[in-house]
Each structure stands twice: as structure tokens, then as C-alpha cells.
Amino acid sequence: MISIRNLKKSYGSNHVLHGIDLDVRAGEFVVMLGLSGAGKSTLLRCMNGLVKPDSGSLTVGGIDICRKHSRRELAQQAAMVFQHHNLVPRLSVRKNVLTGRLGQLGTLASIAQFFRASDLQLADACLQRVGLLHKADARTDALSGGQMQRVGIARALAQSPKVILADEPVASLDPKTATSVLQYLREATRELGIAVVCNLHQVEYAREFGDRVVGLSQGRMVFDGGPDELDDAALQAIYHQPTEAAVSSMHAAEQGGRWLKPLAATAGAM
């Protein structure tokens, strides 16, 4: 579903991504970890077509991002779940989910927001998946933050994508609500065979929900392994500074599991 080879991106003299290689399979939930500025958001923005890589190859859901393509083409393959929901507060929950169908409609139908009966059925099915069908007719601004994020997931699912890209989707939520949101996202995408790349800061969530964890540090991929393989060496490679967040993440990861050397350590031994 996602194939990345030797991807590089710079902003002037600031080298943000240094030769990233990554594959994500259908139905796989990949969590990206790293400090702020490690390159996670830039990599995700390359995947969703908002940033053009300098070199390398990147294919998302069959779309070659490095070649000319339309936003509509990419929207038919890849959906986004945003940190701050990006919903229309005054619209109903169902209508917000239906906006995920706009890329599938013709130009006139899209402008007029003329949705087919099948679109309405799909929107309700997506709301059912995230436990919010009973809120379908409610105004979105009447929901809690966690419910809004679940609407965002339902909207992404309504695009019928091959890939979902999630950028810090639970950063503003309390731990209980965040866990619930990530559970809905993982279960829905596994059942539908959708590849997911999810940027997170919390190692405990990466270990609980990720099928794989990718660690970035200073624009380089320094870890790629199972969530139970995040040992103190791997976390040191990812969080190379002894910040409070890194220390907290290390404590969370030291609760058990088997250990694997990070990519940096492996490369050094070759």
C-alpha cells in the first residue's frame, strides 16, 4: 500500500529527511515515533501530497506521489485523520462524514453535495464502526473532543481509502479517551485491510496499538521493529536527548517485552 525508497527532503540548507526506506502493507498499523523536528510530520506530508520530496520514490495506494497527480486521485486512495479534527462544527455528524465522499463524486454533484443513497448508507456504516450512529443527526459542535475525533475517523473511512495517515490524532485527548479512539481506528482498519501510518509521541500507545514501530531521529530512520522490541537502546536512538518526554517514554517501554537493537546499532555493527 505504501512504498518509499531513498526519500529525501530539504528546506534550503536544512536537511529534514535523509534517504527514508519504508514499506507498509494492507491492514498494517505502523506507528511513527520521534522528537519534535525528527521529520515525522514532513514524511507524513510527503505521503499525503502536501510536500514534494526532493528525490527518491514514494507510492501511496498505487499513486506515484513524485509524479503529477490530482488531489482527487490521491483522495481516492489516501485519507487523513487530523490532530484538531478539521470538522465543520455547524454541520451534523452525518454530513461531516459525508464530506469524505466528495472526492468520489463528479464535479457538479460535489459542488451541489448531491449524495447517493449508497453514500448515505456508507456514512452510517462508518459511524456504526466508531460507535456514533446514534449521534448521526446531532450538530458536531455538541460532541466531546473524543467523539469529534471518532467522527474524523468515520469521515476517513467513508473515503474507502487504501491508506489512512494520522498525524497526532490523540494529542489533545485524555488517556482514557485516547485509548478508545486508537482502538476504533485500529479495529476498523484491520477489518477493512487499510494500511495506517500514525504519528504519535506516546511510546505506551505505540506498544499497545502498533503492529510495527518506526523511529525517526534527525530525519533518519533509526528503528523499525515490533512494539515489544522497543528497548532502552532503541529509545535512546529515537529520543537522543534526555528530555522529560524521552525519560517518560523509556519508563513506559521498560515494563516488559523482548528487546531488539535499533537500526543505528545494527548499522554500526555491519
Secondary structure, DSSP 8 states (H G I E B T S, - for coil): -EEEEEEEEEETTEEEEEEEEEEE-TT-EEEEE--TTSSHHHHHHHHTTSS--SEEEEEETTEETTS---HHHHHTTEEEE-TT----TTSBHHHHHHGGGGGGS-HHHHHHT---HHHHHHHHHHHHHTT-GGGTTSBGGGS-HHHHHHHHHHHHHHT--SEEEEESTTTTS-HHHHHHHHHHHHHHHHHHT-EEEEE-S-HHHHHHH-SEEEEEETTEEEEEE-GGGB-HHHHHHHS-S--HHHHHHHHHHTTS---B--HHHHHHH-
